[in-house]
Amino acid sequence: MRFRKFEVRGWFYLAAIGTCILLQSCLNGDEDFYDFNAILVEDVGTIKAHLSANGIDAEMDSTGVFYDINRYGSGYKVVLNADLEVHFRGSTLDGVEFINTFDGASQTVSLGQGNSMTEVTSGLLIGLLGRNEGDSVTIYSPSPWGFQDDAYKNVPPNSILVYNVKIIEIKTLEEDLDDIDEYIANNNWTASVEENYGIRYVVHKNGDQNVTADFGDNVTVAYQGELLDGTVFDTGNLQTELGNGSLIVGFEAGVSQLHLEDSATILIPSVYAYGKAGSGSAIQPNTPILFGIDVLKVTK
């Protein structure tokens, strides 16, 4: 089975940062102790008070990072390990600016490893996850997800950070979709488009249109995974709870568009497949893929 998720699922690895800091502080002695959780709770309270005082309706995720979408874009969703082209301004909660790329060139930010800019903190990355291309968003990051108890440039230790971000594009996505659309045209297929991730899917044989494969259902499918050049990298049967995050995003999103006993092809851009990491020797980095799918069983 080659299409299990290659990345750490969800933001568990970020939550683990706090635990690692806590353990390391204990090893270093009480004088170096950094109480990640207590500071996080305090900062969340401060951010809530600031938002309330200024009439800002921001949402908080499970990590304590807040986000306020100022303008909704029309593009596809940002996922873990995506590379984004963005403009962003970073400041403290009281307005002390430490970076502003709006004055110059846009920057590439990776929602994973590979960021070279110190200003790209965990809080910024958390706030970008799940947003869409074209979104303009304000992110409020508690200090444990920022510079913690270190000073940075003109930013004092233990500072809550505020990022104003414009997401320009998900890198490589447009190129992959162009290749996928060309493949579909060359095969004289008519494709439908899944709205969140742009997954293309072509139904070759309709099954029971009264039984949809929805997130939360247990589904059994027969599948064959291929590159766009026809190279087969995996084949078999799979039973899974759809949407539980155990498979690549594009596979789950594509299957969720199908019905019981449908036979279909789903075509997935690399960012929603194996991204810049690839998978073994068969799937190179930034490679769009497809799956032939037969939906054998759906249990609600």
Backbone torsions as a table, in degrees:
resi	resn	phi	psi	omega
1	MET	NA	110.5	-173.8
2	ARG	-99.3	-8.9	-170.5
3	PHE	-107.0	25.6	166.3
4	ARG	-65.4	156.5	-178.5
5	LYS	-62.6	135.1	178.7
6	PHE	-86.8	-18.9	-175.2
7	GLU	-98.6	161.4	171.9
8	VAL	-62.4	128.3	-172.8
9	ARG	-73.7	142.4	178.2
10	GLY	62.0	-148.6	179.4
11	TRP	-113.8	30.0	-179.8
12	PHE	-61.4	-34.5	-179.2
13	TYR	-68.0	-30.3	176.6
14	LEU	-73.0	-40.8	177.7
15	ALA	-61.8	-32.6	179.8
16	ALA	-67.7	-21.9	178.6
17	ILE	-57.4	-44.7	-179.6
18	GLY	-60.2	-41.5	178.9
19	THR	-64.4	-42.7	179.4
20	CYS	-62.3	-42.7	178.0
21	ILE	-60.7	-43.6	-178.6
22	LEU	-62.1	-45.5	-179.2
23	LEU	-66.4	-42.4	-179.5
24	GLN	-64.7	-38.2	179.0
25	SER	-63.8	-39.3	178.6
26	CYS	-64.3	-38.9	179.2
27	LEU	-67.4	-33.3	-177.4
28	ASN	-79.7	-13.6	-178.2
29	GLY	107.2	161.6	-174.4
30	ASP	-61.6	-29.6	-175.7
31	GLU	-67.3	-21.2	-179.5
32	ASP	-104.8	8.8	-173.5
33	PHE	-65.0	129.8	176.7
34	TYR	-119.5	110.5	-175.8
35	ASP	-86.7	83.0	-174.8
36	PHE	-53.0	-51.0	-173.6
37	ASN	-67.5	-42.7	-179.0
38	ALA	-64.9	-41.6	179.2
39	ILE	-67.3	-37.5	178.3
40	LEU	-60.6	-47.5	-179.9
41	VAL	-60.9	-43.3	179.4
42	GLU	-63.3	-43.3	-179.2
43	ASP	-66.8	-38.5	177.6
44	VAL	-59.7	-41.5	177.0
45	GLY	-62.9	-40.5	178.7
46	THR	-65.5	-42.0	179.1
47	ILE	-64.3	-43.4	178.7
48	LYS	-59.3	-42.9	179.5
49	ALA	-64.1	-40.7	178.7
50	HIS	-63.7	-45.4	-179.4
51	LEU	-63.3	-43.1	179.8
52	SER	-64.0	-43.1	-178.2
53	ALA	-65.9	-27.2	-177.0
54	ASN	-105.1	8.0	177.3
55	GLY	64.1	34.3	-178.3
56	ILE	-100.2	127.0	-178.0
57	ASP	-100.3	83.5	-179.6
58	ALA	-105.1	154.5	178.5
59	GLU	-102.2	147.8	177.2
60	MET	-110.6	134.9	175.3
61	ASP	-92.9	-174.6	-172.8
62	SER	-70.5	-11.7	-179.8
63	THR	-92.5	-8.6	-176.1
64	GLY	93.5	3.8	175.2
65	VAL	-87.6	135.7	-179.9
66	PHE	-104.1	150.0	174.4
67	TYR	-142.7	143.8	179.5
68	ASP	-130.7	111.4	-178.6
69	ILE	-82.2	114.0	-177.2
70	ASN	-84.7	-30.5	179.1
71	ARG	-149.5	127.9	-179.7
72	TYR	-86.1	131.5	175.2
73	GLY	-88.0	172.1	-177.9
74	SER	-108.6	8.5	-176.9
75	GLY	-88.6	-168.1	-175.4
76	TYR	-91.7	170.2	-169.2
77	LYS	-78.4	145.6	176.3
78	VAL	-84.9	131.7	-179.8
79	VAL	-125.8	166.8	177.8
80	LEU	-56.8	137.9	179.5
81	ASN	76.5	4.1	172.6
82	ALA	-73.0	148.1	169.9
83	ASP	-100.0	130.0	-176.4
84	LEU	-117.7	143.5	167.8
85	GLU	-95.6	120.7	-173.1
86	VAL	-139.5	161.1	158.0
87	HIS	-111.7	141.0	176.1
88	PHE	-151.0	149.9	174.1
89	ARG	-119.4	131.1	178.2
90	GLY	-116.6	136.5	178.9
91	SER	-149.1	171.2	170.5
92	THR	-82.2	170.3	-178.1
93	LEU	-61.6	-28.4	179.0
94	ASP	-95.2	13.9	167.7
95	GLY	96.4	9.0	177.8
96	VAL	-78.7	112.1	-174.8
97	GLU	-83.1	137.2	177.0
98	PHE	-122.2	-10.8	172.6
99	ILE	-160.0	147.8	175.9
100	ASN	-153.9	99.3	-179.1
101	THR	-82.7	-8.8	177.4
102	PHE	-62.9	-19.7	179.2
103	ASP	-82.9	-5.5	-177.2
104	GLY	-150.4	-137.1	-176.3
105	ALA	-78.4	148.2	173.3
106	SER	-67.5	165.5	-176.0
107	GLN	-126.1	154.3	173.2
108	THR	-95.4	127.6	178.5
109	VAL	-120.7	131.2	-179.4
110	SER	-104.1	127.1	176.1
111	LEU	-84.6	59.2	-179.6
112	GLY	179.8	-137.6	178.2
113	GLN	-90.4	159.1	171.7
114	GLY	111.5	6.7	177.6
115	ASN	-82.3	129.9	-178.8
116	SER	-98.3	-11.9	-176.5
117	MET	-91.0	125.0	178.4
118	THR	-60.1	-30.5	-177.5
119	GLU	-68.5	-14.4	177.2
120	VAL	-84.5	90.3	-177.0
121	THR	-91.6	169.5	178.1
122	SER	-59.7	-36.2	179.8
123	GLY	-62.2	-39.7	176.7
124	LEU	-62.5	-45.8	-178.2
125	LEU	-64.1	-43.3	179.1
126	ILE	-60.3	-42.7	-177.6
127	GLY	-67.5	-24.1	-179.8
128	LEU	-84.0	-22.6	-177.2
129	LEU	-63.3	127.7	178.7
130	GLY	88.6	-5.6	175.2
131	ARG	-75.8	-179.6	-178.7
132	ASN	-121.3	153.7	170.9
133	GLU	-53.7	133.5	179.2
134	GLY	92.1	-11.8	177.7
135	ASP	-64.6	143.3	164.0
136	SER	-111.9	123.7	-170.7
137	VAL	-138.0	143.3	170.9
138	THR	-104.3	127.9	-176.3
139	ILE	-115.3	130.0	178.3
140	TYR	-110.1	113.0	-173.1
141	SER	-109.9	116.9	171.5
142	PRO	-56.1	152.5	-174.3
143	SER	-60.4	-30.7	176.7
144	PRO	-62.1	-23.6	174.4
145	TRP	-95.6	7.9	179.4
146	GLY	-115.4	-123.7	-178.3
147	PHE	-92.4	2.6	178.5
148	GLN	55.0	-132.3	-176.1
149	ASP	-94.8	21.0	174.4
150	ASP	-99.0	144.7	168.9
151	ALA	-81.3	145.9	176.7
152	TYR	-139.2	121.0	-176.2
153	LYS	50.9	-119.2	-179.6
154	ASN	-98.2	16.0	-178.4
155	VAL	-97.0	120.7	179.1
156	PRO	-68.2	160.5	174.7
157	PRO	-57.6	153.2	175.2
158	ASN	58.4	38.3	-179.4
159	SER	-93.9	131.8	167.8
160	ILE	-69.3	136.5	-177.1
161	LEU	-109.6	147.9	177.0
162	VAL	-124.9	126.1	177.7
163	TYR	-116.1	130.8	169.1
164	ASN	-105.4	118.0	-169.4
165	VAL	-127.0	136.5	169.7
166	LYS	-113.3	116.2	178.7
167	ILE	-86.4	111.9	-176.1
168	ILE	-81.4	-51.1	-179.5
169	GLU	-163.5	159.0	167.3
170	ILE	-89.1	118.5	-173.7
171	LYS	-66.5	143.5	-179.2
172	THR	74.4	-12.1	-174.7
173	LEU	-65.5	-47.3	-177.9
174	GLU	-62.0	-41.3	179.5
175	GLU	-63.6	-42.5	179.1
176	ASP	-63.6	-42.3	179.8
177	LEU	-65.5	-34.8	175.6
178	ASP	-62.2	-44.3	179.2
179	ASP	-64.6	-40.7	179.5
180	ILE	-65.7	-44.1	179.7
181	ASP	-64.7	-35.5	176.3
182	GLU	-65.7	-41.3	177.9
183	TYR	-60.8	-43.8	179.6
184	ILE	-63.0	-44.1	179.6
185	ALA	-63.8	-40.0	-179.2
186	ASN	-65.5	-25.4	178.5
187	ASN	-94.8	3.4	-180.0
188	ASN	56.5	38.9	177.4
189	TRP	-95.5	158.5	169.2
190	THR	-112.2	118.2	-173.4
191	ALA	-106.5	152.4	167.9
192	SER	-104.2	162.5	-175.6
193	VAL	-123.4	124.1	173.9
194	GLU	-73.4	134.9	-164.2
195	GLU	-76.6	-28.8	-173.8
196	ASN	-82.3	-36.1	-173.4
197	TYR	-123.1	-3.2	179.6
198	GLY	74.5	17.1	177.8
199	ILE	-61.8	128.4	174.8
200	ARG	-89.2	138.8	176.0
201	TYR	-140.8	141.0	-176.8
202	VAL	-124.2	118.2	178.7
203	VAL	-91.1	116.9	-178.3
204	HIS	-89.6	-30.5	178.0
205	LYS	-143.2	122.5	179.4
206	ASN	-78.8	136.8	176.0
207	GLY	-100.9	-137.1	-179.2
208	ASP	-82.8	102.9	-175.5
209	GLN	-70.2	-7.2	177.6
210	ASN	-87.1	-9.6	-177.6
211	VAL	-120.7	102.5	180.0
212	THR	-89.2	153.5	173.1
213	ALA	-95.8	100.7	-173.8
214	ASP	-109.3	157.4	173.5
215	PHE	-56.7	133.9	-176.2
216	GLY	98.9	-17.3	176.7
217	ASP	-79.9	151.9	168.1
218	ASN	-90.2	122.1	-177.0
219	VAL	-122.3	148.1	172.4
220	THR	-120.2	126.0	-179.0
221	VAL	-132.2	148.6	163.3
222	ALA	-95.9	138.1	-173.6
223	TYR	-141.2	155.8	167.6
224	GLN	-138.3	122.1	179.8
225	GLY	-95.7	134.0	-178.1
226	GLU	-138.2	155.8	164.6
227	LEU	-81.7	167.9	-179.4
228	LEU	-68.0	-16.1	177.3
229	ASP	-88.7	4.7	177.4
230	GLY	96.2	-6.2	179.0
231	THR	-65.9	124.3	179.0
232	VAL	-87.0	127.1	179.5
233	PHE	-111.8	-12.5	178.2
234	ASP	-167.9	152.2	176.6
235	THR	-155.5	150.5	179.3
236	GLY	159.1	-166.4	174.4
237	ASN	-114.9	151.2	-176.3
238	LEU	-143.7	135.2	171.0
239	GLN	-119.4	128.4	-177.0
240	THR	-156.1	159.6	169.1
241	GLU	-84.2	117.6	-174.3
242	LEU	-70.2	126.7	177.8
243	GLY	93.0	7.9	-179.3
244	ASN	-84.6	1.1	175.0
245	GLY	84.9	6.9	-177.8
246	SER	-84.3	-13.2	-178.7
247	LEU	-118.4	168.4	178.3
248	ILE	-61.3	148.4	-174.9
249	VAL	-55.3	-45.9	-174.2
250	GLY	-65.7	-34.5	178.8
251	PHE	-65.8	-48.1	-179.4
252	GLU	-64.8	-42.0	179.7
253	ALA	-64.1	-39.2	-180.0
254	GLY	-68.5	-46.5	-179.7
255	VAL	-63.6	-31.8	-179.3
256	SER	-66.6	-9.5	177.5
257	GLN	-91.7	-4.0	-170.2
258	LEU	-102.3	175.7	-179.5
259	HIS	-125.3	163.2	175.5
260	LEU	-54.1	130.8	177.3
261	GLU	71.5	9.1	169.9
262	ASP	-66.4	146.3	165.5
263	SER	-115.1	126.6	-171.0
264	ALA	-151.3	166.6	169.2
265	THR	-119.2	129.3	173.7
266	ILE	-112.3	136.4	-174.2
267	LEU	-120.5	126.3	-164.0
268	ILE	-124.3	122.2	172.4
269	PRO	-61.6	153.5	-172.8
270	SER	-61.0	-33.7	-177.3
271	VAL	-63.9	-25.6	177.8
272	TYR	-102.1	10.5	176.1
273	ALA	-118.5	-105.0	-177.5
274	TYR	-110.9	5.4	168.8
275	GLY	54.3	-149.0	-176.4
276	LYS	-78.3	-6.7	177.0
277	ALA	-85.1	-29.6	-172.6
278	GLY	67.3	-168.1	179.2
279	SER	-148.7	104.5	-179.4
280	GLY	62.4	-153.5	-179.8
281	SER	-87.4	-16.6	-174.3
282	ALA	-78.1	-40.5	-175.1
283	ILE	-112.8	106.8	-178.5
284	GLN	-74.9	161.9	177.6
285	PRO	-55.7	145.2	175.6
286	ASN	56.8	46.4	-178.5
287	THR	-113.8	117.9	172.6
288	PRO	-68.6	149.5	-177.0
289	ILE	-135.6	171.4	175.3
290	LEU	-140.4	157.7	174.1
291	PHE	-130.0	131.0	164.3
292	GLY	-83.0	130.3	-171.3
293	ILE	-129.2	132.8	164.8
294	ASP	-117.5	121.3	179.9
295	VAL	-86.1	108.9	-172.7
296	LEU	-90.3	-33.1	-174.2
297	LYS	-155.6	141.6	174.4
298	VAL	-133.3	122.6	178.9
299	THR	-115.6	117.4	-178.4
300	LYS	-74.9	NA	NA
